[in-house]
Amino acid sequence: MLEQSFYTKADEIMNKYPAQERSLIPIIHEVQETYNYVPLELLPYIAKHIGITETKAYSVASFYERFSFEPKGKYIIRVCDGTACHVRQSLPVLERLRSELGLSDKKHTTDDMLFTVETVSCLGACSLAPALMVNDHVHPAMTPDKATSLIKDLREEAAKS
Amino acid sequence: MGKMIIDGMPVEFTDEQNILSVIRKAGIDLPTLCYHSELSIYGACRLCNVEDDRGRMFASCSERPRDGMKIKTSTPRLVRYRRMLIELMLASHHRDCTTCVKSGDCELQKLAHRLGVSSVRWGYKERTHEKDRSSPSIVRDPDKCILCGDCVRVCEGIQGVNAIDFAHRGTDAMVIPAFNKEIAKTDCVNCGQCRVVCPTGAITINTNIRPVWEALADPNVKVFAQVAPAVRVAVGQAFGGAKGENVMGKIVAALHRLGFDDVYDTTFGADMTILEESKEFLEIFEKGGPFPLFTSCCPAWVSFCEKRWPEFRNNISTSYSPLQMLASVAREYYADPKNSEGKKILSVGIMPCTAKKAEILREDLKRDGKQNVDYILTTEELITMIKRAGIRFDLIEGEAADMPFGIGSGGAVIFGNSGGVMEAALRTLCEGPERSAIEELRNSGVRGPGPLREFTFNYKGHEIKAAVVSGLAEADALLRRVKNGESFYHFVEVMACRRGCIMGGGQPAHAGYRTKEARKHGLYESDVNTQIKKSNENPTALALYDTLIRGREHELLHSHR
């Protein structure tokens, strides 16, 4: 069971949209933006509000890679593994990030909830390959060493705030 | 309207919605896995692909017929294509076919055989998911699912339940309940329509054959069965008989051979239901409400109402379903050691319905903490048992059902059809010369096609507004109209399955239009051939009111919610 604050926040978000089936995706988008993930418990709540079944809400939410049911770290690192990035050695960057943070293809988020490392099919920044994104910020022409110092910088930044 | 050329043959079409229907009308059985005429068009399996004169390939289920079209249905390219599709489906399907419960009755298996798929190039899919056995009615085996979506569309489109749906995507895609929870923890109402349309063994009946068989072999247990109306018109076909033929006599004989000590006819229970329900209706009608009164026979409907429309829960009749009526009265009957011979009693219902497996577990239907019915066997399970025992059903001589619960009226036997419960109930209110009054009722609108029928019935100068609805999505819409004040009825019959119990979740699957019609007519014909037409004229049922159940009607015949 989630804390009441989640439901209050969900109410706030849902009130911005008409209580209709088509509001499902915009609502879960905003929930995801707020919490970095979509708490599963909120889906039946949202579904009921807009008049669809929880099965339908789950069907839609689980379809999109973008929506995550797992809590994510403060920094979501999306490593591009599109064709251009792949041929320009994105995998070594990914491997370095994972070994640096103790993550794998099964475990995406560090235990301190600071980092999440994922791959994406294309960031649309092929000219900057290999590229990755940290939250909304693109980092071009990555190398494994640059990845190490990126982690270091982010850790310092987190420690300061 | 128009004409098209199919495989060089000129074929006329009229109002067909898609080319597939025209092709099938022309006598070509194009293979499909995801097409059901009553469901929405999905176009997922691509097996119905055809080629036009420009070599373009398209799915015939989702293309409207146009005048002058020229199409071919089995060019070498199409045949190759279909074989490849089946091969790919088999590759992602857990193929333990030889021991699968669906073996021999599996659409995928049949098509693989028919299209000549003799090998699969991509190895063998091991089991990766647990079976979901949480439901008393159905078993889900996701490893057998080929994602045709038939169950999803029947659950959502026809039943309005949407207990299962597609989740995830690509190679991870599955048909599961929300959050992959157990099906028993969803809004599932156990109607079993998903398993009726499932072409593979992904959704099957949760069978109770084994414990029943063990009891049959136990000399210290007296096992009695009751056979529901819809069962008798669905068994014959499985043994080479005519579609929709009433084979009640043979069923009774087969059950006796299987070792059932007494075999009763649920039509007896149906008459009891009508006696109580019409009494209840008249009381409410004279009192002036609350309206509408809903019938209580269909457990999937009762479950649906409780889950989705709790505000109407108390509008459902408290009268037991026919199954429970007979079982409850029989329980009293066997309480007498003279009748039980001092043995333990096991009560079995042979039903067209998977939801009955859940109904018997309901707390409000228990008396002194004990279930009235121990096990439900669906029509499919009965057929399996007859086959397993090696009984030559085609050769067996019919027998009559046992007394004292072996006689039912004509009104009771039509319970299996949508509209049958309503018709039987209103028959007891018919006045005047019997034959013409019954005839008039029959033509009042209670019978007919379509999932919803609304009609009026005159009773002592008053107009009774009645409705008959089958398919829960249709019932859902009706409830919404009633709630909003757009519709008003005094009396509403709801059956969860389209066309009623004859198309229940426990009936033999793969019933096409002709089989459905034949089952319906089979029951109506049985009514015609029954001497007693009205439930309130069934002498064996009436006699009980002076003996076994005297003064205990409420205790023995009504749910205690």
Interface residues (C-beta under 8 A of the other chain):
Chain A: L40 L43 P44 T53 E54 T55 K56 A57 Y58 S59 S62 F63
Chain B: E156 N162 A163 I164 D165 F166 A167 H168 R169 P177 A178 F179 T186 D187
